[in-house]
Amino acid sequence: MNKPYSFNQEQMNGIVEEIYANIINECEKLKIETNCPNEQVVALLSVIASNFAPIMGNKNI
């Protein structure tokens, strides 16, 4: 089983905060440029998140 991971305080106040702000800004830009609803942004983020989710095909993992 994988060990739980947590960002440290320096990371939370640095790269994590920066990436979070960038994602929010880009999603707002997408909404403005395409006039898409929040639900479409959520669907896009879900597809992106699925690229980082563990593959659960093998139940022995």
Stockholm file with secondary structure:
# STOCKHOLM 1.0

chainA/1-61         MNKPYSFNQEQMNGIVEEIYANIINECEKLKIETNCPNEQVVALLSVIASNFAPIMGNKNI
#=GR chainA/1-61 SS CCCCCCCCHHHIIIIIHHHHHHHHHHHHHHHHHHCCCHHHHHHHHHHHHHTTSCCCSCTTC
#=GC SS_cons        CCCCCCCCHHHIIIIIHHHHHHHHHHHHHHHHHHCCCHHHHHHHHHHHHHTTSCCCSCTTC
//
